[in-house]
Amino acid sequence: MKSPLFWGMVYLFMAFSFVFFAIQQKGRTGEWDLFTIALVAIAAYDFMIALRYFRMKPKTEDK
């Protein structure tokens, strides 16, 4: 099993990717449509998971 730091970095990369795609979609359409809002929501969820993994890291190093 990979470390929590690894999974935190994976989810952080995915979150930044979804933010990038949301910015690109907003630039193409010129407005906030349902797809853009969904991309931002997925990015927020990925940021939350990444932060949870980063907070888990110090607990696993103590063991």
C-alpha angles and dihedrals in degrees: 000000000000122000123264088247090061093049091045090055091047092053092044090053091049091050093052089047092054091048089051092050091047090053090049091049092049090051092051098047099030093221142064105267129173094269093053092050090048091052091051091048092052090048091052090050091050091050089052092051092046092052090049090054092047090052090049093056099078091049093055093048091059092062 
